[in-house]
Amino acid sequence: MTSFRPHPSVVSTDVEDAMVLLHLDTKRYFTLNSTGAAIWKRLSQGKAEDEIVSALAEEYDADPSRLAASVRRLLEQLEKAALIEPA
């Protein structure tokens, strides 16, 4: 399974129960909800996709297969927006 990391030109900050990402090269910003922020924080720690799914399944007491699909969707969106890159 592919591992990703935040793009070096992306900075992030917590805002209430969300997270804002700013891509310094494109000057575009993105907002993640609390679950997206939890995924981003784990990406920033160097966690692989399967490790993120396992941690979230435990933290949120959620179905791992549904979580895996949601994590995959978000990673695809983040990669398409050049916010993450393969590690």
ABEGO torsion letter per residue (X at the ends): XBBBBBBAABBBBBBEABBBBBBAAAGBBBBBBAAAAAAAAAAAAGBBAAAAAAAAAAAAGBBAAAAAAAAAAAAAAAAAAGABBBX
